[in-house]
């Protein structure tokens, strides 16, 4: 029979205290749901403002949209944008 690396009984080992439900919610908040239509509207607004900031010069519409999409998705993951429905 192989020897244990730590011969102490399991009951005497120290463990980190368990997080309460409130602590777990603060550390890992549940993401708020934003429906796809609302997300698209947020992206469109952000892309519009990006285009406005560059003077509506043609040729960068796709990069405006992709940058706005990344920005909105990051905000949604952080929980910065809250759903206005419901």
WODAJO-V558244 format. One record per pair of residues at least 6 apart in sequence whose C-alpha atoms are under 8 Angstrom apart, sorted by the first residue. I is the first residue (numbers start at 1). J is the second residue. Records with the same first field share a line. If there is no record, write none. Layout:
BEGIN
I: J + J
END
This chain:
BEGIN
31: 76 + 77 + 79
32: 76 + 79 + 82 + 83
33: 83
34: 82 + 83
39: 72
42: 72
43: 65 + 68 + 69 + 72
44: 65 + 68
46: 65 + 68 + 72
47: 61 + 64 + 65 + 67 + 68 + 69
48: 64
50: 64 + 68
51: 57 + 60 + 61 + 64
75: 81
76: 82
END
